Amino acid sequence: MTTPDVSIVDSHAHLTAREFDEDRADVIARARDAGVGTIVTVGTELESVREAIALTEQHPGILVVAGFHPHGADAVSRDDIAALAELAQHPKVVAIGEIGLYFHRDYSSRERQREALGWQLALAAELGLPIVVHCREAHEEMLPILRDWTRNLGASLTSPPGIIHCFVGDTETARKYLDMGFYLSLAAYIGYPSSRYAHDTIRAIPSDRLLVETDCPFFAPQRIRGKRCEPAYVRDTVVELASIRGESVERVARDTTQNAQRLFGIAKGMPSH
Ligand SMILES: [Zn+2]
């Protein structure tokens, strides 16, 4: 894509990560130059949520997802959830996340991960915010939890209810999340040779349910794999998606941006850039 005529949304970045301490403003400026109009930055505990909110006050076009990552679930108390509820009142906080289950490596006990997830699902419903779900190797357990949540809370849920971030799974699993109304977000790993098996699933995701993200500083595109990733590189994922899906780069950029606006704009209106 030579001219960035369609603004792209990086729907999941960690701008407050220590990896960006030396050059955060330059990283944000490079994203603008690359046509990334909005960066959704995710705070994974109270401190990084506060830092993320501060960033929105220094730079235009930044939105915040606020929550406790499953890695840190062992340390989360009910008081922490109350503090999160307060921070989530900020107008630039557009979702609760990333919340979920991480059974790939058990950094926190599975029991506490389930508990922190339950508390935050209740909070999202109470605040009328969508959720950003982190789920690695736990779809079997996650699907019924989200099915109950979407069914029981009915009208108090936002529509769409949220995003499965960095989705990795087969077509059948994707369909189950899509049937509940969730959007699926993909990052640069779709361009790694090991993801070739996933192309059919990537093609099966409807255009109006697809998002792009970097999850930076993780998941650098294949061309610079192993290096630090940053929001400007979300373009690589748009180009890769266009190639896998047989669509134009402009169309993927336009669709994923519209989807992000619909999803994050529901509760509080899309903040101006
Ligand atoms: Zn993340």
Residues whose N, C-alpha, C, O or C-beta is under 5 A from the ligand:
A	BS01	ZN	D215
